Amino acid sequence: MDATKIDVQIQLSNGFAKPEFNIIGLADRAVKESAERIRNALSALNLSLPAKRLTVNLSPADIEKTGSHFDLPILCGILCAMGILPENELEKYLIIGEIGLDGAVVRTNGVLAASVWANNNGLGIICPASQGSEARWAGQTNILAPAHALDLINHFHGKQILPMPAMINVESENDSKIGDLSEVHGQEAAKRALEIAAAGGHAMLMVGPPGSGKTMLASRLPTIMPEMTANEVLETSIVYSIAGKLEDKSLIKQRPFRSVHHTASPVALAGGGSDAKPGEISLAHNGVLFLDELPEFNRATLEILRQPMESGKIVISRAKRNSVYPAHFQLIAAMNPCPCGHLGNAALSCSKAPRCAEAYQNKISGPLLDRIDLHVDVDAVNPWEMTKLSDTPSESSATVRERVVAARERQLKRQGYVNALLDGGDMDKYVVLNDELTAFLNTAAEKMGLSARGYNRIKRIARTIADLRGDDNIIMSDIAEALSYRPINRGKYGVKH
């Protein structure tokens, strides 16, 4: 997330009959291949390398250099060494961009992060023309965005002026495809749990038969969540810029909704690879990570979620580098109660029930389930009930969102963050229970076999329910409702809670 400055040093040495081009400084193959791209780009500019030894040093030399974004700064350094570009002027800029064989400046990853770093360090930025508006979103006022290397040369020679890129705002194509909560018929209990999850930032697991509306409910969660703050927009957009997914010319202003298929690998979920790119949990930063068919995921893949859910970040460790990415995501998961999905329905369930259900649900570890605040049964809706419900208008996302925003504002004013993150001394300070409520919760926790983590999660959920009521005091019904979202026994979904 934090850009690292690399100094591109160029030296031309005498004594060679033909040009020699060497790139040093722990450069990978993509960086070394820039020598051929630059040779061809110079040829397109009707220039040629002098008959000297050309050495490019990328400093500091102990940091591995990867990617094609070193092309443009290397080319600019060579043009300075050849006396074509003014070195004293280029020193005022951070330079990033790939070079095509024809001299075109091609888009690359990480422009937004680079622009933020340059702005914070009093530098301008030179970047591809197609990403000039991306650099503008970092607050930059000194941007040169050439489409071709010749544009940059002409600019510094006074033959043309590169204009300030426009700050283009492109609306997300997904906005109209998300839908509205009013489109979900029935499932009032699940909608209530979804509202609590949105208000407090709580993780949620929905369990029910196929076609009961679990995926539909999850996809509506972003429509009832508060709008992203300016800092959240910038953080999320930087993650997408690093991952090369900031495809349009605007920032990520809608909360991400990442729906991950159960065949996803640990690297796809956590991030990694040779260049340690962000994974799905970082792409869901400040948004929703939706895992459908939870037991179908590889167990090792799911266990990756445990640490980021607590810390809000993911550390990717590789042999040559460590990368830290933010991962403040809201986990929403869905699953069938058993492989066939019809546990408890005598007409549809298989002959192996309920043994198959216990084996199926045991694929998910207890520690991971314990980190999920809300466990909700989503029963199938009767067709006759759906017909009646269609005549009764359901609450829209906008109506629910007003209550969620009001509850969030209470939390931010009180403790500065959402209730899902309450812990330690803040838990005792902001979740105050009288003797009667404490005795009630302790008795219930003992009967339900709650862990210390589960016990605290009940208190967090009760705090959120009180916030939705607009009350600073937690009452008995808040505790009772919070307890209803915790299963008594694992392996019993679809039978009895």
C-alpha positions as CSV (number, residue, x, y, z in Angstrom):
1,M,0.0,0.0,0.0
2,D,2.9,2.4,0.7
3,A,5.0,3.1,-2.4
4,T,8.7,2.7,-2.3
5,K,10.9,5.2,-4.1
6,I,13.5,3.7,-6.5
7,D,16.2,5.9,-7.9
8,V,17.0,5.2,-11.6
9,Q,20.7,6.0,-12.1
10,I,22.1,6.1,-15.7
11,Q,25.8,6.1,-16.6
12,L,27.3,6.2,-20.1
13,S,30.9,4.9,-20.2
14,N,33.5,5.3,-23.0
15,G,35.6,2.6,-24.6
16,F,33.1,0.4,-26.4
17,A,32.8,0.1,-30.1
18,K,29.1,-0.8,-30.0
19,P,26.3,0.0,-27.5
20,E,26.0,-2.2,-24.4
21,F,22.9,-2.0,-22.3
22,N,23.0,-3.4,-18.7
23,I,20.3,-3.2,-16.0
24,I,21.4,-3.9,-12.4
25,G,19.9,-3.6,-9.0
26,L,18.1,-6.9,-8.4
27,A,15.8,-6.5,-11.4
28,D,13.5,-9.3,-12.5
29,R,13.0,-10.5,-16.1
30,A,10.2,-8.0,-16.8
31,V,12.5,-5.1,-15.8
32,K,15.5,-6.5,-17.8
33,E,13.3,-6.9,-20.9
34,S,12.7,-3.1,-20.8
35,A,16.1,-2.8,-22.6
36,E,14.6,-4.1,-25.8
37,R,11.4,-2.1,-25.5
38,I,13.5,1.1,-25.0
39,R,15.8,0.3,-27.9
40,N,12.8,0.0,-30.2
41,A,11.1,3.1,-28.7
42,L,14.3,5.1,-29.3
43,S,14.3,3.8,-32.9
44,A,10.7,5.0,-33.3
45,L,11.9,8.5,-32.2
46,N,14.7,8.4,-34.8
47,L,17.2,8.1,-32.0
48,S,19.9,5.5,-31.3
49,L,22.0,4.7,-28.3
50,P,25.5,6.1,-28.4
51,A,28.4,3.6,-29.0
52,K,29.1,3.5,-25.2
53,R,28.4,1.2,-22.3
54,L,25.1,2.1,-20.8
55,T,24.5,1.0,-17.2
56,V,21.1,1.4,-15.4
57,N,21.2,1.0,-11.7
58,L,18.0,0.7,-9.7
59,S,18.7,1.9,-6.1
60,P,18.4,0.6,-3.4
61,A,19.9,-2.5,-4.9
62,D,18.7,-4.9,-2.1
63,I,15.0,-4.4,-3.0
64,E,13.7,-6.7,-5.7
65,K,12.3,-4.8,-8.7
66,T,9.4,-6.2,-10.6
67,G,7.1,-5.0,-13.3
68,S,7.1,-3.0,-16.5
69,H,6.5,0.4,-14.8
70,F,10.3,1.1,-14.8
71,D,10.3,1.5,-18.5
72,L,9.4,5.2,-18.6
73,P,11.8,6.4,-15.9
74,I,14.7,4.4,-17.5
75,L,13.9,6.0,-20.9
76,C,13.8,9.4,-19.3
77,G,17.1,8.8,-17.6
78,I,18.7,7.8,-20.9
79,L,17.3,10.8,-22.7
80,C,18.8,13.0,-19.9
81,A,22.2,11.3,-20.3
82,M,22.0,12.0,-24.0
83,G,21.2,15.6,-23.3
84,I,17.7,15.5,-24.8
85,L,15.7,16.0,-21.6
86,P,16.6,18.4,-18.7
87,E,17.7,16.4,-15.6
88,N,17.0,19.3,-13.2
89,E,13.4,19.4,-14.3
90,L,12.8,15.6,-14.2
91,E,14.1,15.5,-10.7
92,K,10.9,17.3,-9.6
93,Y,8.8,14.3,-10.7
94,L,8.1,10.7,-9.8
95,I,7.9,8.8,-13.1
96,I,6.0,5.6,-13.7
97,G,4.8,3.9,-16.9
98,E,5.4,1.2,-19.5
99,I,6.8,1.9,-22.9
100,G,5.5,0.3,-26.1
101,L,7.8,-0.6,-29.1
102,D,6.5,2.5,-30.9
103,G,7.3,4.8,-28.0
104,A,3.7,4.9,-26.7
105,V,3.4,5.3,-22.9
106,V,1.2,2.3,-21.8
107,R,-0.9,2.0,-18.6
108,T,0.6,0.1,-15.6
109,N,-0.4,-0.9,-12.1
110,G,0.0,1.2,-9.0
111,V,-0.3,4.7,-10.4
112,L,-2.7,5.8,-7.6
113,A,-0.4,4.6,-4.8
114,A,2.6,6.3,-6.6
115,S,0.6,9.5,-6.9
116,V,-0.3,9.6,-3.2
117,W,3.4,9.0,-2.3
118,A,4.6,11.8,-4.7
119,N,2.0,14.2,-3.4
120,N,3.0,13.6,0.2
121,N,6.6,14.1,-0.7
122,G,6.2,17.3,-2.7
123,L,6.8,15.8,-6.1
124,G,4.8,15.9,-9.3
125,I,4.1,12.7,-11.3
126,I,4.7,11.6,-14.9
127,C,2.4,8.8,-15.8
128,P,0.5,7.3,-18.8
129,A,-2.1,9.5,-20.4
130,S,-4.8,6.9,-19.8
131,Q,-4.1,7.1,-16.1
132,G,-3.8,10.8,-15.7
133,S,-7.3,11.1,-14.1
134,E,-6.3,8.3,-11.7
135,A,-3.4,10.4,-10.5
136,R,-5.7,13.4,-10.1
137,W,-7.7,11.5,-7.5
138,A,-4.7,11.5,-5.1
139,G,-4.9,15.3,-4.9
140,Q,-2.0,15.8,-7.3
141,T,-1.8,19.3,-9.0
142,N,1.4,18.7,-10.9
143,I,0.8,15.9,-13.4
144,L,2.3,15.2,-16.8
145,A,0.4,12.5,-18.6
146,P,2.0,11.9,-22.1
147,A,0.5,9.4,-24.5
148,H,3.8,9.1,-26.3
149,A,7.5,9.7,-25.3
150,L,7.6,12.3,-28.0
151,D,4.9,14.3,-26.2
152,L,7.2,14.5,-23.1
153,I,10.2,15.6,-25.1
154,N,8.1,18.3,-26.9
155,H,6.7,19.5,-23.5
156,F,10.1,20.1,-22.0
157,H,11.4,21.7,-25.3
158,G,8.4,24.1,-25.2
159,K,6.9,22.8,-28.5
160,Q,3.7,21.6,-26.8
161,I,2.1,21.8,-23.4
162,L,0.7,18.7,-21.8
163,P,-2.6,19.7,-20.2
164,M,-3.7,18.8,-16.7
165,P,-5.7,15.5,-17.0
166,A,-9.4,15.8,-16.3
167,M,-10.8,14.2,-13.1
168,I,-13.3,12.0,-14.8
169,N,-16.1,10.4,-12.8
170,V,-17.4,7.2,-14.2
171,E,-20.5,5.6,-12.6
172,S,-20.1,2.0,-11.7
173,E,-21.9,-0.4,-14.1
174,N,-22.9,-2.6,-11.1
175,D,-25.0,0.1,-9.4
176,S,-28.2,-0.8,-11.4
177,K,-27.6,-4.5,-11.1
178,I,-27.5,-4.9,-7.3
179,G,-31.2,-4.7,-6.8
180,D,-33.2,-3.6,-3.8
181,L,-34.0,-5.3,-0.5
182,S,-37.7,-4.8,-1.2
183,E,-37.3,-7.4,-4.0
184,V,-36.7,-10.2,-1.4
185,H,-40.1,-11.7,-0.5
186,G,-40.6,-12.9,3.1
187,Q,-37.5,-13.8,5.1
188,E,-38.2,-11.1,7.7
189,A,-35.9,-12.7,10.3
190,A,-33.0,-12.9,7.8
191,K,-33.6,-9.3,6.8
192,R,-33.5,-8.2,10.4
193,A,-30.2,-10.0,10.9
194,L,-28.9,-8.4,7.7
195,E,-29.8,-5.0,9.1
196,I,-27.9,-5.8,12.3
197,A,-24.9,-7.0,10.3
198,A,-24.8,-3.8,8.3
199,A,-25.3,-1.5,11.3
200,G,-22.5,-3.1,13.4
201,G,-20.2,-4.5,10.7
202,H,-20.8,-8.1,12.0
203,A,-20.0,-11.3,10.1
204,M,-23.0,-13.4,9.2
205,L,-23.7,-17.0,8.2
206,M,-27.0,-18.0,6.6
207,V,-28.1,-21.6,6.6
208,G,-31.0,-22.9,4.5
209,P,-32.2,-25.0,1.6
210,P,-31.5,-24.2,-2.0
211,G,-33.6,-21.4,-3.4
212,S,-34.4,-19.9,-0.1
213,G,-32.9,-16.5,-1.0
214,K,-29.5,-16.6,0.8
215,T,-27.5,-15.3,-2.2
216,M,-30.2,-12.7,-3.0
217,L,-30.0,-11.4,0.6
218,A,-26.2,-11.2,0.6
219,S,-26.1,-9.3,-2.6
220,R,-28.5,-6.6,-1.1
221,L,-26.2,-5.9,1.9
222,P,-24.2,-3.2,0.1
223,T,-27.4,-1.3,-0.6
224,I,-28.1,-0.8,3.1
225,M,-24.6,0.0,4.2
226,P,-23.4,3.6,4.7
227,E,-21.6,5.3,1.9
228,M,-17.8,5.1,1.9
229,T,-15.8,7.9,3.5
230,A,-13.1,9.8,1.5
231,N,-10.4,7.8,3.3
232,E,-12.2,4.5,2.6
233,V,-12.6,5.4,-1.1
234,L,-8.9,6.2,-1.4
235,E,-7.7,3.1,0.5
236,T,-9.9,0.7,-1.5
237,S,-9.0,2.3,-4.8
238,I,-5.2,2.0,-4.0
239,V,-5.7,-1.8,-3.5
240,Y,-7.5,-2.1,-6.8
241,S,-4.8,0.1,-8.5
242,I,-2.0,-2.2,-7.2
243,A,-4.0,-5.3,-8.3
244,G,-4.4,-3.8,-11.8
245,K,-8.2,-3.7,-11.4
246,L,-8.9,0.0,-11.5
247,E,-10.1,-0.3,-15.0
248,D,-12.2,2.8,-15.4
249,K,-11.1,6.4,-14.8
250,S,-12.7,6.9,-11.4
251,L,-12.1,5.6,-7.8
252,I,-14.0,2.8,-6.2
253,K,-16.8,4.7,-4.6
254,Q,-19.3,1.8,-4.1
255,R,-18.5,-0.7,-1.3
256,P,-16.9,-3.8,-3.0
257,F,-19.0,-7.0,-3.1
258,R,-16.6,-9.9,-3.8
259,S,-18.4,-13.2,-4.4
260,V,-15.8,-15.9,-4.3
261,H,-16.3,-19.4,-5.9
262,H,-15.7,-22.3,-3.6
263,T,-12.9,-23.6,-5.9
264,A,-10.7,-20.5,-5.1
265,S,-7.2,-21.3,-4.0
266,P,-5.6,-20.0,-0.8
267,V,-3.5,-17.6,-3.0
268,A,-6.6,-16.3,-4.7
269,L,-8.2,-15.6,-1.4
270,A,-5.3,-14.2,0.6
271,G,-3.2,-12.8,-2.2
272,G,0.4,-13.7,-3.2
273,G,2.1,-15.1,-6.3
274,S,5.5,-14.0,-7.5
275,D,4.6,-10.3,-7.2
276,A,2.6,-10.7,-4.0
277,K,-0.6,-9.1,-5.4
278,P,-3.7,-8.5,-3.2
279,G,-6.2,-11.3,-2.9
280,E,-10.0,-11.4,-2.6
281,I,-10.0,-10.5,1.1
282,S,-8.1,-7.3,0.3
283,L,-10.2,-6.5,-2.7
284,A,-13.2,-6.7,-0.3
285,H,-11.6,-4.1,2.0
286,N,-14.3,-1.7,3.3
287,G,-16.9,-3.9,1.6
288,V,-18.4,-7.4,1.6
289,L,-16.7,-10.8,1.1
290,F,-19.4,-13.3,0.2
291,L,-18.6,-17.0,0.4
292,D,-21.4,-19.2,-1.0
293,E,-21.5,-23.0,-0.3
294,L,-19.2,-22.5,2.6
295,P,-18.5,-26.2,3.4
296,E,-17.5,-26.8,-0.2
297,F,-14.4,-24.6,0.2
298,N,-11.1,-26.2,1.0
299,R,-10.6,-26.2,4.7
300,A,-7.1,-24.8,4.5
301,T,-8.4,-21.9,2.3
302,L,-11.1,-21.0,4.9
303,E,-8.6,-21.1,7.8
304,I,-6.8,-18.1,6.1
305,L,-9.8,-16.0,7.1
306,R,-9.3,-16.4,10.9
307,Q,-6.4,-14.0,11.4
308,P,-7.5,-11.2,9.0
309,M,-11.0,-11.2,10.6
310,E,-9.4,-10.3,13.9
311,S,-6.6,-8.0,12.8
312,G,-8.1,-6.3,9.7
313,K,-5.0,-6.9,7.6
314,I,-3.2,-9.7,5.8
315,V,0.6,-10.3,5.7
316,I,1.9,-12.1,2.6
317,S,5.3,-13.5,3.3
318,R,7.5,-14.7,0.4
319,A,11.1,-15.7,0.1
320,K,12.2,-12.2,-1.1
321,R,9.5,-9.9,0.2
322,N,6.8,-9.3,2.7
323,S,3.6,-7.4,1.8
324,V,1.0,-6.1,4.1
325,Y,-2.5,-5.3,2.7
326,P,-5.6,-4.0,4.5
327,A,-8.4,-6.5,5.0
328,H,-11.3,-4.8,6.8
329,F,-14.0,-6.9,5.1
330,Q,-17.4,-8.0,6.3
331,L,-17.8,-11.7,5.9
332,I,-21.2,-13.0,4.7
333,A,-21.3,-16.7,4.2
334,A,-24.1,-19.1,3.1
335,M,-24.5,-22.8,3.2
336,N,-27.0,-25.6,2.8
337,P,-27.6,-27.6,6.0
338,C,-26.5,-30.9,4.3
339,P,-25.2,-32.0,0.9
340,C,-28.7,-32.4,-0.6
341,G,-29.8,-29.2,1.1
342,H,-33.2,-30.4,2.4
343,L,-32.4,-31.5,5.9
344,G,-35.6,-31.5,8.0
345,N,-37.9,-31.8,5.0
346,A,-39.2,-35.4,5.1
347,A,-40.4,-35.2,1.4
348,L,-37.0,-34.1,0.0
349,S,-34.2,-35.1,2.4
350,C,-32.1,-38.1,1.6
351,S,-31.9,-41.3,3.6
352,K,-28.6,-40.5,5.1
353,A,-30.0,-37.6,7.2
354,P,-29.0,-36.4,9.8
355,R,-25.6,-38.1,9.8
356,C,-24.6,-36.6,6.5
357,A,-25.5,-33.2,7.9
358,E,-23.1,-33.4,10.8
359,A,-20.3,-34.6,8.5
360,Y,-21.0,-31.8,6.0
361,Q,-21.1,-29.1,8.7
362,N,-18.0,-30.4,10.4
363,K,-16.0,-29.4,7.3
364,I,-16.0,-25.9,8.8
365,S,-13.8,-25.5,11.9
366,G,-15.2,-24.5,15.2
367,P,-12.8,-21.5,15.6
368,L,-13.9,-20.0,12.3
369,L,-17.6,-20.5,13.2
370,D,-16.9,-18.9,16.5
371,R,-15.7,-15.7,14.7
372,I,-19.0,-15.3,12.9
373,D,-21.3,-13.1,14.9
374,L,-24.7,-13.9,13.4
375,H,-26.0,-17.4,12.6
376,V,-29.3,-17.2,10.8
377,D,-31.7,-19.9,9.6
378,V,-33.2,-19.0,6.1
379,D,-36.2,-21.3,5.6
380,A,-37.8,-21.9,2.3
381,V,-40.7,-19.5,1.5
382,N,-44.0,-21.2,0.7
383,P,-45.3,-20.3,-2.8
384,W,-48.7,-19.4,-1.4
385,E,-47.0,-17.0,1.1
386,M,-45.0,-15.5,-1.7
387,T,-48.3,-14.7,-3.6
388,K,-49.7,-13.0,-0.5
389,L,-46.4,-11.2,0.2
390,S,-46.3,-9.7,-3.3
391,D,-49.4,-7.7,-2.4
392,T,-47.7,-6.3,0.7
393,P,-44.9,-3.8,-0.1
394,S,-41.6,-4.7,1.7
395,E,-39.2,-2.1,3.2
396,S,-36.8,-0.7,0.6
397,S,-33.1,-0.6,0.9
398,A,-33.2,3.2,1.4
399,T,-35.6,2.9,4.4
400,V,-33.4,0.3,6.1
401,R,-30.3,2.2,5.2
402,E,-31.5,5.3,7.2
403,R,-31.7,3.2,10.4
404,V,-28.3,1.6,9.6
405,V,-26.6,5.0,9.0
406,A,-28.1,6.4,12.2
407,A,-26.8,3.4,14.2
408,R,-23.4,3.7,12.6
409,E,-23.2,7.4,13.5
410,R,-23.9,6.6,17.1
411,Q,-21.1,4.1,17.2
412,L,-18.6,6.4,15.5
413,K,-19.5,9.3,17.8
414,R,-19.3,7.0,20.9
415,Q,-16.1,4.9,20.3
416,G,-14.9,5.9,16.8
417,Y,-15.4,2.5,15.1
418,V,-18.1,-0.1,14.5
419,N,-19.3,-2.4,17.3
420,A,-17.9,-5.5,15.6
421,L,-14.4,-4.3,16.6
422,L,-15.3,-3.7,20.3
423,D,-12.8,-5.4,22.6
424,G,-10.9,-5.1,25.9
425,G,-11.5,-2.0,27.9
426,D,-13.8,-0.5,25.4
427,M,-16.1,-3.5,25.7
428,D,-16.5,-2.9,29.4
429,K,-16.8,0.9,28.9
430,Y,-19.5,0.9,26.1
431,V,-21.3,-2.4,26.8
432,V,-22.7,-1.9,30.3
433,L,-25.0,-4.6,31.7
434,N,-26.8,-4.4,35.0
435,D,-26.8,-7.3,37.5
436,E,-30.1,-8.7,36.1
437,L,-28.8,-8.7,32.5
438,T,-25.4,-10.1,33.5
439,A,-27.1,-13.0,35.3
440,F,-29.4,-13.7,32.3
441,L,-26.5,-13.7,29.9
442,N,-24.2,-15.8,32.1
443,T,-27.0,-18.4,32.5
444,A,-27.7,-18.6,28.8
445,A,-24.0,-18.7,27.9
446,E,-23.5,-21.6,30.3
447,K,-26.4,-23.6,28.8
448,M,-25.3,-22.8,25.2
449,G,-21.7,-23.6,25.9
450,L,-20.4,-20.3,24.6
451,S,-16.7,-19.6,24.4
452,A,-15.3,-16.4,25.8
453,R,-15.2,-15.1,22.2
454,G,-18.8,-16.1,21.7
455,Y,-19.8,-14.4,25.0
456,N,-18.3,-11.1,23.9
457,R,-19.9,-11.4,20.5
458,I,-23.3,-11.6,22.1
459,K,-22.5,-8.3,23.9
460,R,-21.4,-6.7,20.7
461,I,-24.6,-7.7,18.9
462,A,-26.7,-6.5,21.8
463,R,-24.9,-3.2,21.6
464,T,-25.7,-2.9,17.9
465,I,-29.4,-3.8,18.5
466,A,-29.6,-1.0,21.1
467,D,-28.0,1.4,18.7
468,L,-30.6,0.5,16.1
469,R,-33.3,1.4,18.7
470,G,-31.4,4.7,19.3
471,D,-30.8,3.8,22.9
472,D,-27.6,4.0,24.9
473,N,-28.9,1.4,27.4
474,I,-29.0,-2.3,26.6
475,I,-32.2,-4.0,27.7
476,M,-33.3,-7.6,28.2
477,S,-34.8,-8.0,24.7
478,D,-31.5,-6.9,23.1
479,I,-29.7,-9.7,24.9
480,A,-32.4,-12.2,24.0
481,E,-32.4,-11.3,20.4
482,A,-28.6,-11.4,20.3
483,L,-28.6,-14.9,21.8
484,S,-31.1,-16.1,19.1
485,Y,-28.3,-15.6,16.5
486,R,-25.9,-18.1,18.1
487,P,-26.4,-21.9,17.5
488,I,-26.6,-24.1,20.6
489,N,-24.8,-27.0,19.0
490,R,-22.7,-27.3,15.8
491,G,-23.9,-29.9,13.4
492,K,-27.6,-29.2,14.1
493,Y,-28.4,-26.6,11.5
494,G,-31.8,-27.3,10.0
495,V,-32.9,-29.4,13.0
496,K,-33.3,-27.2,16.0
497,H,-31.5,-24.1,17.5
